[in-house]
Amino acid sequence: MNNGTVKGRVLTILAVFVIGVGLGLLASSLTAFQGVRDATAPVLRNLGLPISDTTADMISVLKDELGRLPEESKASMLVAKIIEPSVVHVAVEGKTAERNFPDEFFNDPFFKRFFPHIPRERMVKSQASGVIVSKDGLILTNHHVVNHAEKISVRLFNGEVYKGKVIGTDPRTEVAVIKIDANGLIPALLGDSDKLVKGQTVIAVGNPFGLSHTVTKGIVSATGRANIGVAELEDFIQTDAAINPGNSGGPLLNLHGEVIGINTAIISKTGAYNGIGLAIPINMARKVMDQIMKTGTVKRGFIGVVVQPLTPELAESFKFKGIGGVLVAEVQPDSPAAAAGLKAGDIIVEFDSHATPNPGKLRQAVALTEIGKEAVMKVFREGKEISLKITVGDEDKLLAASSGRVSSDLLGIEIAALDDALRERFGYPSGQQGVVITKVEKDSVVAGIAEPGMIILEINRKKIKSPEDYRRVISGLKSGDKVLLRMRKDGMVMFASVTL
């Protein structure tokens, strides 16, 4: 089943709601030790645990003792206290397209996909959560929380409020990094999301509906959830810990007080908690954050293959008896995969030490691999497992060279003709044709209206079937002109009017 089909079913059966209410974080300039000690000392005394004189020792003691607590409730209590000074409330103001939602909690960019009315730009206020990851004010949250934000206010646990600045965001994973001008903060401990197992107890912390530092508990219901329709690169942790609007960007923790996920979305018929919450694995969020901090942007790895799920029937046809893998349907010419010797009919079972049981896992592993790195693929070919070395390429450069991409213009977007690679990237079926938006500049006139993955059908009532059609129409426009766009996304068609 392709992504487009899955998304269509989601639309007809239930709605996937991004649960960030705009942009919200709580960041406080607590004294490093005082904040933790004040928050945890009473609990430690009641449990008969030692009280340390330094933040590092305090966290170390708590972490050591958590594993030996006889009652899970005590562990949950300690985790809640440990994380308190590291969770922030984020309030955001920004322009967005009017979608006629009932209240501010649902004025979220993600909901535009489900309510395709003609947009009217207006100022909205929203709120969400975030988690401090450095002493000098770096905060992890969601892309949809701070996307198009004009003003970000971050409130810390102690009530102090700071102005937030967006360092970088990645819409394809829903990760964002913001910063406040503060020092001596208490960063959260980051765990290893690869070690999560079903049934493991987890705790979600955030600001649902503006209720500061709300703590809920549940279990890991599943890992590796994809094809949900929230982000392009999905590998979500599913949990039944109660998550509601305003929780976006807040941490999901294990019972060692370590952040193992960033709460991002829920699946619900009503927009309120319905037992299915989704969180970005912290290992993915950390990789994206590291790139943003190094370069200010996120570059994607690319190898140039078209793959498909390996069904039992296909596995039998290829005499494959392994547990899981993805079938290579096509290798693009002059691509890293072609240079590595990959062939149509190969079955990729592992990429750079990451198992690839489905196309989503392979796409994620490749996309998050450093450009230029030589990775090793384990491939099943003609009854044997072989290893191939492949140098990961730059997705933007390779796709631009192969698809006739048009760079940013008066509309502030980049477009390209849909080819196999772009159809796979954006979840379109194999026969889909057209011109797709691949990038939207932050200050574009269509920011908040158009987004990567949308197909441009018409500009000023003129049909757009190729990049050449697009160039011809755009070349006749100038600053101040009114432009009427007709676009398609997730099976829905919408009009939008903008002024250049």
C-alpha positions in Angstrom: 0.0 0.0 0.0 1.5 3.4 -0.9 1.6 6.4 1.3 -1.2 8.2 -0.7 -3.6 5.3 -0.1 -2.8 5.2 3.6 -3.3 9.0 3.9 -6.6 8.7 2.1 -7.8 6.1 4.6 -6.7 8.3 7.5 -8.8 11.2 6.1 -11.9 9.1 5.7 -11.7 7.1 8.9 -10.0 9.3 11.5 -7.9 12.4 11.7 -4.2 12.6 12.7 -3.8 15.7 14.8 -0.5 17.4 15.5 -0.9 18.3 19.1 1.3 21.4 19.3 -0.7 24.5 19.8 1.5 26.7 17.8 4.7 27.4 19.5 5.3 27.0 23.1 8.1 26.3 25.5 8.9 26.8 29.1 12.5 27.8 29.7 13.7 29.0 33.0 17.0 30.5 34.2 17.0 28.4 37.4 20.2 28.1 39.2 21.5 24.8 38.1 21.7 23.1 41.5 19.0 25.0 43.3 16.3 24.1 40.8 16.8 20.4 41.0 17.4 20.4 44.8 14.3 22.4 45.6 12.2 20.3 43.3 13.4 16.9 44.5 14.6 17.3 48.1 11.2 16.5 49.8 10.7 13.4 47.7 14.3 12.2 48.3 13.8 12.7 52.1 10.5 10.8 52.1 12.2 7.9 50.2 15.3 8.0 52.5 17.6 8.8 49.6 20.7 11.1 50.0 20.6 14.7 49.0 23.6 15.8 47.0 25.3 19.3 46.9 25.8 19.5 43.2 23.5 19.2 40.2 25.6 16.5 38.6 25.7 14.4 41.7 22.0 14.9 42.3 21.0 13.6 38.9 23.5 10.8 39.2 22.0 9.8 42.6 18.5 9.9 41.2 19.4 8.0 38.1 21.1 5.2 40.2 18.3 5.0 42.7 15.5 4.9 40.1 16.5 1.4 38.9 16.3 0.0 42.5 13.0 1.5 43.6 10.6 -1.2 44.6 7.5 0.6 43.5 6.9 2.0 40.0 4.9 4.9 41.4 8.0 6.1 43.3 10.1 6.0 40.1 7.4 7.9 38.2 7.4 10.5 41.0 11.1 11.0 40.8 11.1 11.2 37.0 8.4 13.9 37.2 10.5 15.9 39.6 13.8 15.5 37.7 12.3 16.7 34.4 10.3 19.7 35.8 13.1 22.3 35.4 13.9 21.1 31.9 10.4 21.4 30.4 9.3 24.7 29.1 6.1 26.3 27.9 6.2 27.9 24.5 3.8 30.7 23.5 3.8 31.7 19.8 2.3 34.4 17.7 2.4 34.3 14.0 0.5 34.6 10.7 -1.3 31.6 9.4 -4.0 30.8 6.9 -7.5 31.0 8.3 -9.1 27.6 8.6 -12.2 28.4 10.8 -11.2 26.0 13.6 -13.2 26.3 16.9 -10.4 27.6 19.0 -6.7 28.4 19.1 -5.6 25.0 20.0 -6.3 23.7 16.5 -4.8 26.5 14.5 -2.0 24.2 13.5 -0.3 24.0 10.1 -1.0 20.3 10.0 -4.8 20.7 10.1 -4.7 22.6 6.8 -4.5 19.3 5.1 -7.9 18.3 6.4 -9.7 21.6 6.0 -8.9 22.9 2.5 -10.8 26.2 2.6 -9.4 29.2 0.7 -7.0 30.7 3.3 -7.1 34.2 4.8 -4.0 35.3 6.6 -4.4 36.3 10.2 -2.5 36.5 13.4 -2.9 33.6 15.8 -1.7 32.8 19.2 -0.8 29.2 20.2 1.0 27.3 22.8 3.0 24.1 23.1 6.0 22.6 25.0 9.7 22.1 24.7 12.6 20.5 26.5 15.9 22.1 27.4 18.9 20.3 26.0 21.8 22.6 27.0 22.7 24.8 29.9 22.9 27.9 27.6 19.3 27.7 26.4 19.0 25.3 23.5 15.5 23.8 23.3 14.1 20.9 21.3 10.5 21.2 20.1 8.4 20.5 16.9 8.6 22.1 13.5 4.8 22.8 13.5 5.2 24.5 16.8 7.4 27.3 15.6 6.8 27.3 11.8 5.9 30.8 10.7 6.3 32.2 14.2 6.9 35.9 14.4 7.1 36.0 18.2 8.1 33.2 20.6 7.9 33.5 24.4 9.5 30.7 26.5 8.4 30.4 30.1 10.6 28.3 32.5 9.5 26.2 35.4 10.3 29.1 37.8 8.0 31.5 35.9 10.8 33.4 34.2 10.0 34.4 30.6 12.5 34.7 27.7 12.3 35.6 24.1 12.8 32.6 21.9 14.7 32.5 18.6 14.4 29.7 15.9 17.8 28.2 15.2 16.4 25.8 12.6 13.6 23.5 11.8 13.1 20.3 9.7 9.6 19.8 8.4 10.4 16.4 7.1 11.0 15.0 10.6 8.9 17.6 12.6 12.0 18.6 14.6 12.9 22.2 15.5 15.6 23.8 17.6 15.0 27.2 19.4 17.2 29.1 21.8 16.8 31.6 24.6 19.4 33.9 26.0 20.0 32.2 29.4 22.7 30.3 31.3 22.8 27.8 34.1 19.7 26.0 32.9 19.2 22.3 33.7 19.2 20.2 30.5 17.3 17.0 30.3 19.1 13.7 30.1 18.8 12.2 26.6 18.4 8.4 26.4 18.7 5.8 23.6 15.4 5.3 21.8 16.7 2.3 19.9 16.5 0.4 23.2 12.8 0.9 23.6 10.5 -2.2 23.7 6.8 -2.7 23.6 5.2 -2.6 27.1 7.9 -0.4 28.6 6.6 2.3 30.9 6.9 5.9 29.7 6.0 9.3 31.0 4.8 12.3 29.0 5.3 15.8 30.2 4.0 19.0 28.7 1.4 21.8 28.7 -1.8 20.4 27.3 -4.4 23.2 26.9 -2.0 25.5 28.7 -1.9 23.4 31.9 1.7 23.8 32.8 3.9 20.7 33.5 1.2 18.1 33.2 2.5 14.6 33.7 0.9 11.4 32.3 2.0 7.8 32.3 1.5 4.9 29.9 3.5 2.3 28.0 5.2 2.0 24.6 2.4 0.6 22.5 4.6 0.2 19.4 7.8 1.5 17.7 8.5 2.3 14.1 5.1 3.7 13.2 5.1 5.2 9.7 2.7 6.2 6.9 0.7 8.3 9.4 0.8 11.5 7.4 2.3 13.7 10.1 5.8 14.1 8.6 7.7 12.8 5.6 10.3 10.8 7.5 8.3 8.9 10.1 9.5 6.4 12.7 7.2 7.3 15.6 7.0 5.8 19.0 3.4 5.0 19.8 2.2 5.4 23.4 -1.0 5.4 25.3 0.3 8.1 27.7 -2.3 10.8 27.5 -1.2 13.5 25.0 -3.4 16.5 24.1 -3.1 19.8 22.2 -0.3 21.8 23.8 1.9 18.7 24.5 3.7 19.1 21.2 7.4 19.4 21.7 7.4 18.1 25.2 9.4 15.1 26.3 8.5 11.4 26.5 10.7 9.8 29.2 11.7 6.3 30.4 11.8 5.5 34.1 15.4 6.4 34.3 14.5 10.1 33.7 15.9 10.0 30.2 14.2 11.7 27.2 13.5 9.0 24.6 11.0 10.9 22.4 9.6 14.3 21.5 5.7 14.3 21.7 4.4 15.3 18.3 0.9 14.1 17.4 -2.2 12.1 18.2 -4.5 9.9 16.2 -8.1 10.8 17.1 -11.6 11.3 15.6 -12.1 14.4 17.7 -8.7 16.1 18.1 -8.6 15.1 21.8 -6.8 12.2 23.4 -8.0 8.9 22.1 -5.3 6.5 23.4 -2.8 6.9 20.5 0.0 9.3 20.9 3.1 9.7 18.7 6.6 10.8 19.6 9.7 11.4 17.5 12.5 9.0 18.7 15.1 11.0 20.5 17.9 9.4 18.4 16.3 10.8 15.2 15.7 14.2 16.9 19.3 14.4 18.1 20.7 13.7 14.6 18.6 16.5 13.1 19.5 18.8 16.0 23.2 18.2 15.5 22.9 19.1 11.8 21.0 22.2 12.5 23.6 23.3 15.1 26.5 22.7 12.7 25.1 24.1 9.5 21.8 25.8 10.3 20.0 23.5 8.0 19.4 19.7 7.4 20.9 17.9 4.4 19.5 14.6 3.4 21.4 11.5 2.3 20.4 10.0 -1.1 21.4 6.9 -2.9 19.1 6.9 -6.0 16.9 3.8 -5.8 13.2 3.1 -6.2 12.2 0.4 -3.7 9.0 -1.4 -2.8 7.8 -3.6 0.1 8.9 -7.2 0.0 5.7 -9.2 0.2 5.7 -12.9 1.0 4.9 -13.7 -2.6 7.8 -11.6 -3.9 10.1 -13.1 -1.2 9.2 -16.5 -2.5 9.8 -15.5 -6.1 13.3 -14.2 -5.2 14.0 -17.3 -3.0 14.5 -15.0 0.0 14.0 -16.6 3.4 15.1 -13.8 5.6 13.0 -11.9 8.1 12.6 -8.6 6.3 14.0 -6.4 3.6 13.1 -4.0 0.7 13.1 -4.9 -2.9 15.0 -2.7 -5.4 12.7 -2.0 -8.3 15.0 0.5 -10.1 18.5 2.0 -9.8 18.8 5.5 -11.2 21.6 6.1 -13.6 24.7 8.0 -12.4 23.5 7.6 -8.8 25.5 6.4 -5.7 23.5 3.2 -5.9 24.6 2.6 -9.5 28.2 3.4 -8.6 28.0 0.9 -5.8 26.8 -1.9 -8.1 23.3 -2.2 -6.7 20.9 -3.9 -9.2 17.1 -4.1 -9.7 16.0 -7.3 -8.0 18.4 -6.9 -5.1 16.9 -7.1 -1.6 18.4 -4.6 0.9 18.3 -6.0 4.4 20.6 -3.6 6.2 22.0 -0.1 5.6 24.8 1.3 7.7 24.1 -1.2 10.5 20.4 -0.3 10.5 17.9 -3.1 9.6 15.6 -2.2 6.7 12.4 -4.3 7.0 10.4 -1.8 5.0 10.9 1.2 2.6 10.3 3.7 5.3 13.2 2.3 7.4 15.5 2.4 4.5 14.4 5.9 3.5 15.0 7.1 7.1 18.4 5.4 7.4 19.7 6.9 4.2 18.2 10.4 4.8 19.8 10.7 8.2 23.2 9.4 7.1 25.9 12.0 6.8 26.5 13.1 3.2 29.8 11.7 1.9 29.9 8.9 4.3 30.8 5.4 3.0 28.2 3.1 4.3 27.9 -0.6 4.0 24.7 -2.3 2.7 23.8 -5.9 3.2 22.1 -7.2 0.1 20.5 -10.5 -0.8 21.2 -11.3 -4.5 20.5 -14.6 -6.3 20.5 -16.7 -3.1 23.5 -15.1 -1.4 24.0 -12.3 1.0 26.6 -9.8 -0.1 28.0 -6.5 1.2 28.2 -3.4 -0.9 30.0 -0.1 0.0 28.1 3.0 -1.1 29.0 6.7 -0.7 25.9 8.6 0.3 25.1 11.6 -1.9 23.4 14.9 -1.4 19.7 14.6 -2.1 19.1 18.2 -3.1 22.0 18.2 -5.6 21.3 14.9 -7.1 17.5 15.5 -7.5 18.1 18.9 -8.9 20.4 17.5 -11.5 18.0 14.7 -12.5 14.6 16.4 -12.5 15.1 19.8 -14.1 14.3 21.6 -10.8 13.4 25.3 -11.0 15.1 27.3 -8.2 13.4 29.9 -5.9 11.5 32.6 -7.8 9.0 35.4 -7.1 6.8 33.0 -5.3 9.7 31.9 -3.1 9.4 28.2 -4.0 11.3 25.5 -5.8 9.6 23.1 -8.1 10.4 20.0 -10.1 8.7 17.5 -12.4 7.5 14.4 -10.5 9.8 11.5 -11.1 10.1 8.2 -9.3 12.4 9.6 -6.6 10.0 12.5 -5.9 7.0 10.3 -6.0 8.5 8.0 -3.4 9.7 11.0 -1.3 6.2 12.6 -1.2 4.1 9.4 -1.3 2.5 9.7 -4.7 1.5 6.6 -6.7 3.6 5.4 -9.6 1.4 6.9 -12.3 1.2 10.4 -10.8 2.4 13.2 -13.1 2.8 17.0 -12.6 4.9 19.7 -11.1 5.6 19.4 -7.4 6.8 22.0 -4.8 10.1 20.8 -3.3 10.9 23.8 -1.1 9.1 26.8 0.3 11.3 29.8 1.5 10.5 30.9 5.0 9.6 34.5 3.9 7.8 33.4 0.7 4.5 35.0 -0.2 3.0 31.5 -0.1 4.6 30.5 3.3 1.8 29.0 5.4 -0.2 28.1 2.4 2.0 26.0 0.1 4.3 23.3 1.4 6.7 20.7 -0.1 4.8 17.9 -1.7 2.0 20.0 -3.1 1.3 19.6 -6.9 0.7 22.9 -8.7 -2.2 22.4 -11.1 -2.8 26.0 -12.3 -1.4 29.5 -12.0 -3.8 32.3 -12.9 -6.1 29.6 -14.5 -3.3 28.4 -16.8 -2.6 24.7 -16.5 0.8 23.6 -15.2 1.9 20.2 -16.5 5.7 20.7 -16.7 8.5 22.9 -15.3 8.5 24.6 -18.7 4.8 25.6 -18.2 5.7 26.9 -14.8 8.7 29.0 -16.1 6.6 30.4 -18.9 3.8 31.6 -16.6 6.1 32.9 -13.8 8.3 34.8 -16.3 5.3 37.0 -17.1 4.7 38.1 -13.5 6.2 41.0 -11.6 6.2 42.4 -8.0 2.7 43.6 -7.0 0.8 41.2 -9.2 -2.0 39.1 -7.9 -1.5 35.3 -8.4 -4.2 32.7 -8.2 -2.8 29.2 -7.4 -4.6 25.9 -7.7 -2.8 23.0 -5.9 -3.3 19.4 -4.8 -2.2 17.7 -1.6 -3.2 14.3 -0.1 -6.0 14.0 -2.6 -7.5 17.4 -1.9 -7.5 20.4 -4.2 -7.5 24.0 -3.0 -7.2 27.6 -4.4 -5.0 30.3 -2.9 -4.6 33.9 -3.8 -1.4 35.8 -3.0 0.2 39.1 -3.9 3.8 39.2 -5.1 
